[in-house]
Amino acid sequence: MNQSFNHVVVLTGAGISAESGLSTFRDNNGLWDNHRIEEVATPEAFDRDPHLVHRFYNMRRAALKTVYPNAAHQILADIETDFESFLLVTQNVDDLHERAGSKQLIHMHGELLKQRCIQCHQVSATDEDLTVESVCQSCQRAGTLRPHIVWFGEMPLLMDEIMQSLLRCDLFVSIGTSGTVYPAAGFVELANQAGAHTVELNLEPGDQANAFQTSLHGRASEVVSQFFDNL
């Protein structure tokens, strides 16, 4: 591609983590690790059965110890200093981007390795299981900790910062996401309005495929390398 870019925004989704062995969102007949979304990924679910929700996220947190960043994660970490500005926005709640070395990173849907108190709103790191008996180290209350995850019906994190970056970017790259979950599914249109070159790197065309100017389809570890090597 005979074109130079200065302000880059990259969006990653479940497809990039799938190559490392993590289950993708709704990857089996509308289920998430054999759970209905309504059972484990809404505030109402947590109010109704916090034991189940904690158990589900404890299993997902433990699974991080068995997986490692892949080549796509590594490439994104390596290139972030090659541009005047670079922002990596991930819909994933794992820590694989961090382990690969990414620094300019926003987890718009939260992080498995963080907990949040519903009383004092303190966010802190954790790699341990959470239960209804867990005590918040900030306010010392028991039973107030929840996973620092954006559930359905909740607002994604740091949207103002993300929107500002999208509206000034000249290259937007979407990697490993189906384009079905908003607001992330609408990022390509914002980038198009900003005059950016928009690129889809995905295993197969996503729901917003027609909105991208360039598309490469295949495994993330292959197409991410192919695209950025050609810049």
Salt bridges, closest charged atoms under 4 A:
GLU19 OE1 - ARG219 NH2 3.18
GLU38 OE1 - ARG36 NH2 3.65
GLU39 OE2 - ARG36 NH1 3.90
ASP95 OD1 - ARG99 NH2 3.12
GLU98 OE2 - HIS107 NE2 2.62
GLU111 OE2 - LYS114 NZ 3.03
GLU154 OE2 - ARG146 NH1 2.82
GLU200 OE1 - HIS217 NE2 3.16
GLU222 OE2 - ARG219 NE 3.88
